Amino acid sequence: MLPACKHESASQAVPVDTSLAVGPGAKQELILLNQHYGDDSLQTIDIYLPAGRSPKRTHLMVFVHGGGWMGGDKSDFTTACEGFVRNTTFSPAFAYVNVNYRLVRDGKNQFPAAEEDLVAAMNYMYAHADSFQVSPLSALIGASAGAQLTTLIAYKHNEKKNIKCVVSNWGPYDLTRMYNEGSSGVPELMNIVLGATPSENPEIYEVSSPVTYVSPDSPPTFLVHGKQDTLVRIDQGMELDSVLSKNKVEHFFYTFDGYHGYSSDQVANDAADKMYNFIAKYTK
């Protein structure tokens, strides 16, 4: 479900007539690849619409890749989305959305560019939900940098309450702490991605940190973290777990013996089963 991050360039977007998604076509599976939600070549999404979908029973499951905000690609989740949309265990309960966002390169697209992109991608799906014959009610799934983005969007940009739960895998949630306690190379990465150190611009670190926005109204959260993770330390997960508990937000903290990624297929499958049950519970 959650493959390792890798870097690939974005595919050329292929315009698709979204009218194909409506009416009798809802009885058939439809995959819309590289749909633009913005003008940049990286502002694209893949949309997997299951056969038999309907606005009453088909919710959105949205995937956001990792890669340190400077790499990675939605292709990291392509295999998972292709498998889910054809698996009757999961469909037509869900349609799947796989998101690309602008990456930090050559001093461009520093925060909050990626945050803005995720907001735009979600608004695109909300605006097209009726024509796609799906519900706007959503579950977000992110890994690493993608976990920071999904939790930030879920806690900070959920005014319509469409985001019903979020699944977050080994993400950083307090970016000042990430800078101060990170392993070799992490402070330099954060400086590049946010355009400053915490002492130079504490505000950008605060407004980009999901822990800043946790409240009693935050959606249920499924946290995953490896106990020996040295890139994004488990302290990040423990801090968010504590803040969620203080705000009485429904959540589950799944930990495993391993580093920045699943240690075995057995652990990955166990976590995936629990994730799906969690998502199914809160998107009813």
Disulfide bonds with the S-S distance in Angstrom:
none
